[in-house]
Every structure is written in C-alpha cells, then in structure tokens.
Amino acid sequence: MSELRSHNTLEEPELLKVATVCFEYLNNTSLEPSDFHSSLNQVQLSPKLKQKVARNFLLFFKFAGKKVLPKERLEEDLKNLGFTEDLAGKIGAMWESKRTEVVKAILSEVGASHELIDVEWKFGVTVGNKLVEDKGESFIQIKLIVVEPNGKHKEIYFEVTPRQFYELYGEIEKVKTIMEIHS
C-alpha cells in the first residue's frame, strides 16, 4: 500500500490509463502477460515506473476483488492513500462497472489451479457502533475449501452482498445444468 501511495503524485490521465489496462487484464483471463505489457505502451511513463504502478494497481484490484469491495469502499481506500477525490471517483466508477467480472476472473483463476472440495456460507447483518455508522446491512460470507496443486488444503474467504450471492448462485446453476446435459 505504501508503494501505491507513492503514485498519488503522478498525472491523473496516466494513472487512469494504467487502471484501465489493469481492469482489462483482470477481466480477460485469456490475455497473456505479453499482451498486458504491450497495452501498457500507451502510458507515457518511464518503463520501470509504469510496470511498478501497474503491479501495484493489479495487487490493489485483486485484493478488492477478493473482498468484493463496494465502489464506495474502494474510493475511500484510494482517498486514504492520497489520491484526489476526482481520481478516486473515476477509478471507483471503473471498478463498479468491472467488479463482477473481476471477481469471476479471480474465482476462475482459483478454480483452474485448485480442486474445489467444499463451499460453506454464512449470512450476516452488520451492526453499528461509534466507529461504523452503517448498520442493518446484510452480507454473505463464503468459504471455499480447495486442494492446491501441491496437495495442501486451503480456505479462501470472501464476502458478497445478497444480490452478488444470487448472481454467483445463478452462474453456478448454469454450470450445473450444462454439466448435467453433457454427462
């Protein structure tokens, strides 16, 4: 995060170009790293700096995807890192339009290299306190238990809103139907 914080002084158009390239790379699992690097050529930063910015944005967006952060939380995190409200809003808008695809890509990446053993989910409702004003919002915490290629079991956690959960459930039902048809 401290490395990402150091990028808040760079020009906004260049940061937006890097963010756009990162979103496209995260959304398209068939892209090769060489495609990603060639897409970065449109950014007017030194080669070393643009690679560093892109790496940090990719890590940030992957983390946000694993936590399925809402747009407001992502913008808040960017502002806390020193980015302007305007830039945080623009990246937040890109995140809002790409969030579902990023989460799907992250899940498919996990599924491609891991064997799914079990899925558990819990329903929860947030409560308010002096630090958190939001209360009464519901969420679903999902735990995937997978076997890594090395044979170790790994637990992967993420939280989604009920709407996101139903979207994910709908996708799972589609896959289930397709598998039943072909078996």
C-alpha positions in Angstrom: 0.0 0.0 0.0 2.8 2.4 0.7 4.1 1.9 -2.9 0.6 2.6 -4.2 0.5 5.7 -2.0 3.7 7.0 -3.7 1.9 7.0 -7.1 -0.7 9.6 -6.0 1.5 12.4 -7.3 1.6 11.1 -10.9 -0.6 12.6 -13.6 -4.2 11.6 -13.5 -4.6 10.7 -17.2 -1.6 8.3 -17.0 -3.0 6.7 -13.8 -6.4 6.2 -15.4 -4.7 4.6 -18.4 -2.8 2.2 -16.2 -6.0 1.4 -14.2 -7.9 0.7 -17.5 -5.2 -1.7 -18.7 -5.2 -3.5 -15.4 -9.0 -3.9 -15.4 -8.9 -5.3 -19.0 -6.2 -7.7 -18.0 -8.1 -8.9 -14.9 -11.3 -9.3 -16.9 -9.8 -11.2 -19.7 -8.2 -14.4 -18.4 -7.0 -15.4 -21.9 -4.7 -12.4 -22.1 -1.0 -13.2 -21.9 1.4 -11.1 -19.8 3.0 -10.0 -23.1 -0.4 -8.6 -24.1 -0.6 -6.8 -20.8 2.9 -5.3 -21.3 2.2 -4.2 -24.8 -1.1 -2.5 -23.7 1.0 -0.5 -21.2 3.0 1.0 -24.0 0.2 3.6 -24.4 1.1 5.0 -21.0 3.5 8.0 -21.0 5.6 7.0 -18.0 9.1 5.6 -17.8 9.1 1.8 -18.4 10.2 1.0 -14.9 7.6 3.3 -13.3 4.7 2.1 -15.4 5.5 -1.5 -14.5 5.6 -0.6 -10.8 2.3 1.3 -11.0 0.6 -1.5 -12.9 1.8 -4.1 -10.5 0.6 -2.1 -7.5 -2.8 -1.4 -9.1 -3.2 -5.1 -10.0 -2.5 -6.1 -6.4 -4.9 -3.5 -5.1 -7.7 -4.5 -7.5 -7.1 -8.2 -6.8 -7.4 -7.6 -3.1 -10.6 -5.5 -3.7 -11.9 -8.3 -5.9 -11.2 -11.0 -3.2 -13.1 -8.8 -0.7 -15.7 -7.8 -3.2 -15.4 -4.2 -2.1 -18.2 -1.9 -3.0 -17.4 1.2 -5.0 -17.6 3.5 -2.0 -15.1 1.5 0.0 -12.6 1.3 -2.9 -12.9 5.1 -3.4 -12.4 5.6 0.4 -9.3 3.4 0.3 -7.9 5.4 -2.7 -8.5 8.7 -0.9 -6.8 7.3 2.2 -3.8 6.6 0.0 -3.7 10.2 -1.0 -5.4 10.1 -4.4 -7.7 13.0 -5.2 -11.4 12.7 -4.8 -11.9 13.1 -8.5 -9.4 10.4 -9.4 -10.8 8.0 -6.7 -14.3 8.6 -8.1 -13.2 7.9 -11.7 -11.4 4.7 -10.7 -14.4 3.8 -8.5 -16.7 4.1 -11.4 -14.5 1.8 -13.5 -14.5 -0.6 -10.5 -18.3 -0.5 -10.3 -18.6 -1.5 -14.0 -16.0 -4.2 -13.8 -16.3 -5.6 -10.3 -18.4 -8.6 -11.1 -16.1 -9.6 -14.0 -13.0 -9.2 -11.8 -14.5 -11.4 -9.1 -15.5 -14.0 -11.6 -12.0 -14.0 -13.1 -10.4 -14.3 -9.7 -12.7 -17.2 -8.9 -12.0 -18.9 -12.2 -8.3 -18.5 -11.6 -8.6 -20.3 -8.3 -10.7 -23.0 -9.9 -8.3 -23.5 -12.7 -5.4 -24.5 -10.5 -7.2 -25.9 -7.5 -9.7 -28.7 -6.8 -12.8 -27.5 -5.0 -13.6 -29.7 -2.0 -16.4 -27.8 -0.2 -18.3 -24.5 -0.1 -19.7 -23.0 3.1 -21.6 -19.8 3.5 -22.9 -17.8 6.4 -25.5 -15.0 6.4 -24.7 -11.9 8.5 -26.0 -8.5 9.3 -23.8 -5.6 10.3 -24.4 -3.7 13.4 -23.5 -0.1 14.2 -21.1 1.3 16.7 -19.3 4.6 17.3 -16.8 4.0 14.5 -19.2 2.4 11.9 -22.4 4.3 11.2 -23.8 1.7 8.7 -26.0 -0.9 10.4 -28.5 -3.4 9.3 -26.8 -4.2 6.0 -26.8 -7.9 5.2 -23.9 -9.8 3.7 -23.0 -13.4 2.9 -19.5 -14.8 3.8 -18.4 -17.6 1.6 -15.6 -20.0 2.4 -14.2 -22.2 -0.4 -12.1 -25.2 0.7 -9.7 -26.2 -2.1 -6.8 -28.6 -2.6 -3.8 -26.8 -4.1 -1.7 -28.4 -6.7 0.8 -29.3 -4.0 -1.9 -31.3 -2.1 -2.4 -28.9 0.7 -5.9 -27.8 1.7 -6.6 -24.1 1.6 -9.5 -22.0 2.8 -10.5 -18.9 0.7 -12.9 -16.4 2.2 -14.8 -13.6 0.6 -17.9 -11.6 1.4 -20.7 -10.6 -1.0 -24.0 -8.8 -0.9 -27.1 -10.8 -1.2 -27.5 -9.6 -4.8 -24.0 -10.7 -5.7 -24.6 -14.0 -4.0 -27.7 -14.6 -6.2 -25.7 -13.7 -9.3 -23.0 -16.2 -8.3 -25.6 -18.8 -7.5 -27.2 -18.3 -10.9 -23.9 -18.8 -12.6 -23.3 -22.0 -10.6 -26.8 -23.3 -11.6 -26.0 -22.6 -15.2 -22.7 -24.6 -14.9 -24.6 -27.4 -13.1 -27.2 -27.5 -15.9 -24.5 -27.6 -18.6 -22.7 -30.4 -16.8 -25.9 -32.5 -16.4 -26.6 -32.1 -20.2 -23.1 -33.2 -21.1 -22.9 -36.2 -18.7 
